[in-house]
Structures are given as structure tokens and as C-alpha cells.
Amino acid sequence: MSDYPFPPTLRLLRWTVHGTFAILLVIALAGVAGKGRPALVLGGVLLGALYAAGIVIEGRLPHFGGTTHLRLGRVWLVLTTAGWAALALAAPQFVWLAFPLFFAHLHLLPLAVALPGVAALTVAAVLAAAWHEGRLTAALVVGPTIGAAVATLMAMVYKALHAESEERRLLIDDLVRTRGKLLQAEGDAVRLAERERLAREIHDTLAQGMSSIILLLRAARRDLADDLPAAERRITEAADAAKENLEEARNFVRALAPPALQQASLAAALHRISDSAVAGTPVRARFEISGTPAPLPADYDATLLRIAQGALGNVSRHSGAGHAGVTLTYLDDVVMLDVYDDGRGFDPGGATGFGLRAMRERVSALGGSLTVESAPGEGTAVVATLPLPPRESAS
């Protein structure tokens, strides 16, 4: 059985039992080796190897209680007990190895079977010791009996702690699942609230504005024949209302996904704006991709696209450059957007415009950074770096 899901107290108890067996076995091997009995030394070593194999099996099969694990454990218990009995009959030094075996019986067998097994082991230990002593004394009876009683109590405490630990683990797993469901429900609630907010906004702005435009145009139609100045005023008011609605629509578009990304990938959108942003100017633009493209969250795509649009807009309006380039680079843990030109450059320390500040805010909102490298007469490079979000591991 592996250490999971046991807390440190249970792990300490388990390894204390294993350590006790190892110490008692070493003492027994030293005793029989001192008496010149190599066959018993070999038998003790084999018993230790069998016990160690049980620990290995215990660690390789984490789901204790499963049929396969329990069957292997009980086979191991029978073999270990038989090996101990043979050695205990051959030499008194091995009798006291019964103590850690008490724990093994209580651990691997149901209590109704384990208690008689512990009693049988106790009797066997007493008889083996009496066999070697040539007589039965109170000390030979009291020692193994007390050891069996202590082992039984400790094993029962161990089982109680194990049950409590397993219950706690199941509770934690349930809490983790519940938290995941709550996060998903919270996300659904946020999306629903956003849809409701947009519905309210559209109803209170665009829908109302369209209704006003319809009413104004109907009134203008009625006035065309009888009152031309009034009709012109109505048409002017309708045009003003249409302009306001257009601005509202643009605000909605800015708040949602950029139109350039609705039907195309980030790379395709960057390639397109690299040409369109400098159209009608002497600037020649080039777009490149470095690394292996990976899908990015929608807010990453939107941020990188907006930064490229802003930077290329500055190139076309202010740089006086002949060449510009846009490079999208995918690394192991970051994605980088590099917009550079060979124009007149400027002093970044003295830049106070809204464009660069907006770029920094967009990148900062995603935990990234924006670097501007430029000097008068040496061109400009704007580099946005965003950390890649962690990928979900396959289940």
C-alpha cells in the first residue's frame, strides 16, 4: 500500500512496524551467525527478502482493498508466517519476529479471522520459546501475550485512523468536485448576466434609436407634400439618430470579439491588417510566424490584434518608414508579437500618447509586458509578451 492517502502519523506507524521487523531480524541473524549456523542465516535472509517483497507489492498497488491486492497480500502473509514458524522452531532468536507479524495479520485479515490468528501466533511463539528453553515459565507466556495485546490495540487504532483518513480524502474529493461545479455554474451565471446586460443595452439604445428613426422618417414622409422645411428637419434628426446608433454599435463591437477574428485565425487576421494598415502609404509591410502555432484564448487573440493595429497605425501615420514587419512568435511558455519599422523613431521616455498607454493596459490585464525600443533616427520596435495559459492535462 502506497503512502497515499495516509497522513504522516499513519505513515510513521507503518514504517515503525517495518523497522521493528528489520531490527529484530538483524538481531536474530547476528545471533545464529555467531553460533555458526549458516543455513539459518540463509533462511533469515530469505525471510527478510520475502518481507521486503511484501512492502514493494504494497507500494506498487495503491488501491488497498482491491481484490488483487488483498489476495496477493494474504498469500504473502501465509508464506511469511510459515517461514517464521520454521525459523522459530529452528532457533530461539527468531521467536520475537512474531510481534511485527501480529500487525500483518490484523492489517490483512478481517478482525474475526485476525484475532484467532494472533492468538495462534502467540501460542506458537510461547511454545517455540518453551521448546528451546526446555521448560515453560511465566516470562515466556507473559512476553508474547503482552506483545499480542499491544499489537492488537495499535492495529485497531491504525484501522480507525485509516477509516478516518479515507473518509477525509473522500470528503476532500467531493469538495473539489463541488468547487469545480460551482466555478462552472459561476461562469454560466456570468455569461448569462452578460447576455442580459447586452440585451438591456440593445433594447435601451439601438432598439429605441431605431424606433425613433422609423417615427422620424414616417413624419418626414407626411410632411414632404405640405411642409418641406419640417420634413428636412425630420430627416436631419433621423440622420443624427442613425449616427448615434452607429456609435453605439461600434461600442458593442469593441467590447466583443474584433470583426477581423470572427471569421479568421489570429495569424490570418494579422497578415491581413499588416497589408491594410499601411495601404496608401509608401511603407512595405511583411508578416511572419516563428515557432509552432498554438490555439490561444479569445482575449489573447483580441489583445494581440489590437496591439498590432495600434502599432501599425503609428507606423503609417508617424514613422515615415519604408519597411515594417510583424512577427508572431510562439515559445514554450510565452507568445510574442513584434512590430518594427525603419522609420524616424522617437524617444520612448517622452511618449505621452494614448496609444502606447492603451497597449500597456491591454497586455498588463493578461499578466504580460510591453517593451518599446526606439531612438530618433533608428526606427521603432514594439514587443508584446504574454505568458501562455496552462494547458489542461489529459484525464
N, C-alpha and C positions, 0 to 999 in steps of 0.2 A: 504494500500500500504506500502510495506516494505521500509526501508531506501535505499536499493539498487535500482537503480544505482545513487541516488541523491548525489550531493556534500554537504558538510557541510552547505553552505548557504541556500539551499533549505530545508534541514532538520530543520535548525533553524527557517525558516519561518513557516513550517508546525506546529512545536511544539509551536511556539508563538501563532498561531491561537487556537490550542487546549488549551493552558494555559489561553488565554483570555476567552474562554468559561468557563473553570473551575472557574476562579476568579469571573466572572460575576454571575455564578450560585451560588457560595458560598455567595456572597453579597445578592443575591435575597433570598436565603434560610434563611439567618440571618434576613432579613427584615420581611419576613412573619412569621418566628418563633417568632419574637419579638411582633408581633401583635396577637399571639395566634391562628394561623390558621394551625393546624396540617395536614389537608387534602392537603393544598397547599405544605407543606413541603414534604409530601409523593410524591405528583405529581412531584415536582422538583427533588427529589432523583431518581424517575423512569426515568425522562428525562435525568438526568446525567448518569444513567446506560445504557440507550439506546445509548447515545452519545459514551460512553466508549466501548460498543459493536461494534460500527462502527469502532473505532480505532483498536480493536482486529481483526476484519474482514480485515481491511486494511493491517495489518501486516502479516496475515496468507496467503493472496493471493498475491504473489509477482508480477505477470504479470498484472499490471494495464492496462486496456483497453480491457481485455478479456471479452467475453460475460457474463460469470457467475459473474465475479467480478463487472462489470458495472451494471448488473441487481440488484444484492444484494445492491450495493451502492445506487441506485436510490430508491429502496424500503425503505432502511434506511432513505434516505433524506425525503421521503414523511411522514414517521412516525414521524421523529424528528420535521419536520415543523408543523405537525398537533398538536403534543404535546406542542410545543412552543406557537402556536396560542391559544390553550385552556388556558394555564397558563397566557399568556399576557392579555387575556380578564378578567381573574380572579384577577390578581394583577399587579400593575404597575411595581413592582420590576423585573418582568421577561421580560419587553418590550425590554431592551437593549441586551438581548441574540440574537437579530436579527443580530447584527453585525457579529459574527462568522458564522452564518448561511448563510450570503451573500457569504462567501468564499466557503462553502459547495456546494451551488447552482452553482457557477461559476466553481467549480472544477469537478463536476459530470455531468453537463449538457452541451450540445453544446451551443456555445455562443448565437446563435439565440434564444434559449429557456431560457438560463440562465439570459439574460438581462431583459426580461419581468418578469421573476421570481423574480429577485432582486427588480425590480420596484414595483411588487405586495407586496413583503415583506416590502418595505419601506412605502408604503401606509398603510399597515396593522399596522406597528409599530406606525405611526403617528396617525392613528385613535384610536388605543388602548390607546395611551398616552392621546389623547384628551378626550376619553371616561372617563378615570379615573380623569382627571383634571376638567371635566365638561365644557371645552371650548378649542378652537383651537387657539394656539398662534404661533408666528413666530419661537420661540425657539423650539417648538415641531416639526415643519416642517424642520427647518434647521439642527438640530442634526442628525436625521436618514438619511436625504438626503446626508449630507457630509460623514457620515459613509458609505453609499452605494457607493458613488463616490470613496472614498479611497479604499474600498474593491475591487471594480471593477478594478481600476488601479493596485493594488497589485496582484490581481488574473491574470491579463493579463501578468504582469511581471513574475509571477510564471510559467505560461504556456510557456512563451518564454524561460525561464531558463530550464524548464523541457525538451522542444524540443531540446535545445542546448545540454543539458546533455545526452539525449538519442542518439543524433547524434554522440556525442563524444564517448559514450560507444560502439556504433556500429562500429565506426572507429577503436577503440582500439581492439575490437574483430576481425575485419578484419586484422589489423596489426599482431595480434597474430597468426591467421591462416596463413597469408603470411609468417611470420617468420618461422613457422613450415615447410611450403613448401620449403622455402629457405634452411633450415637446411637439409631437406631430399634431396634436389637437390645437396647441397654441399657434403653430404655423398655419393650420387651416383657418383658425379664427382670425389671424392677422390678414390672410388673403381675403377672407370674406369681408372683413372690415374695410379693406382697401377697395374691394369691388363696390361695397355700399357707398364709400366715400366718393368714388368716381361717379356712381350713379346719381348721387345727390348733386355733385358738381355739374355734371352734364345737364341734369334737369334744371338747376338754378341758373345756368349760364347759357350753354349752347341751345338747349330746347327753348328756353324763354326768349333768347335772342332771335331764333328762327321764327318763332311765333310773332314777334314784333315786326320782323321783316315782312312776313306774309301780310300782316294787317296794314303796314305802311304801303306796300305795293298795291293792295286792293283799294285803299283810299286814293292812292295816286291815279289808279285807273278810272275811278269815278270822277276825279277832278280834271282829267285830261280834256274833256269836252267843254266844261263850263269855267274852270279856274286853273289855267295853265301855271301861273306862279305857285299856287298851292301844290299842284302836282309835282313841280320841280323840287319844292321843299321836302315833300314826302320822299321823293326818290333820293335826295341828298341824305335825309335821315336814315333811309334804308341802307344806303352805301356805308354810312358811318357805323350802323349796327353790324353790317357784314364785316367791316374791318375789325371791330371789337371781337366778334365771334372768331374771326381768323386768328387773332392774337391769343384768344383763349385756347383754340385748338392747338396752336403751336406750343403753348404752355403744357398741355396734356402730353404732346409728343415728346417734349423734353423730359417730362417726368417718367415716361415709359421707355421702352426699348427704342433706340435710334432706328429710323426707317432703313438706313443702309444695312442694318443687321437683321432685318426681319426676313429677308429672302436670300441672304448670303452669309458665308462664314466670315470670321474676322479677317483672315488673310485676303479673301476676295474683296471685302469692303475697304481694307487698307490699300490694296492695289488700285482700286477704282478712284479713291479720293486722292491718291498720290498723283494721278493724272488730272483729275478735275479741279483740284485746289489751285493748281498753277496754270490752268488753261487761260490763254490770252496774255501770258507773260513770257518773257524770254527764258524763264527757268525750265531746265530739263530735269524731271524727277525720275527716280528709279526706286523700285520696291524689291526687297529681298527677304527671304526667310532663312534663318540659321537654326540648326538643331531639328529635333523631331517634333512636329506639331502635336499638341495635346489639347483636348477639349478643356475650355475654361468656363467658369460660371458666367452668367449673363452680365453681372455687374463688372466683371473684369473686361469682357469684350467691349462694353459700353465705355468704360473709363479709358481704355487704350485707344479706342476710335476717336473719342472726343479730344484726347491729348494730341493725337496725330493731326486732327482737323485744325486745332488751335495753332500748333507749331507750324504747319504748312501755310496756314493763313498769314502768320507773321512773316514767313519766308517770301510769299508772293507780294505782300504789301510793303515790307520794310527792308528786306535784306539786300536787295539789288544783286542777288546771286545769279550765277549762270547755271549751277548744278545743285541739286538737292537729292537726298536719299532718305529712305525709310527702311529700317531693318527691324524685323521682329525675331527675337532670339529666344529659343526655348532651352533652358538649362535644367539640371536635375531638380532644383528646388525653387527656381525663380523664372519669371518670364520678363524679358526686357524689350522696350520699344525705344529705338534710337532714331531721332530725326535730326539731320545735319545738313548744312549748306556751306557754300564757299563765298558767302556774301561779305558785307562790310563789317559784320559783328557789332558788339556793343559791350558795355561794362555791366555784367550781371549785378554787381553790388548796387548800382544806381537804378536798377529797373523797379518801377513802381506801378506798372500797368496791371490791369485786372486779369489779363490772360494767364500770365505765369502764376499768379496767386490762385486762380481757379484750378490750374493744373495740379499745383501742390496739394490743394484741398482734396481733389479727387483721389490722388494717389495715397495721401495720408489716411483717408477713410478706409482704405483696404490694407493698411499696415505696410505700405511701400514707401519709396523715396523717389524724389525727383532731383536730378542733377542738371545744372545748366553750365556749360563750358563755352566761354566766348571771350573775345577781346577785340578791340577796334582793329579792323582790317584783317582779321584772322578767321572769319566765319563763326558759326554757332553750332553747337550740338546740344540737344535736349534729350536726356536719357531718363526714362521712367522704368523703375524696377518694382515688380510686385512679387511677393512670396506666393508660391503655388499652394493652394489649399491642400490639406492632407487628403490622400485618396482612401476610400473605404476599403478595408481588407475583405478579401473574398471569404464568405462564410462556408 
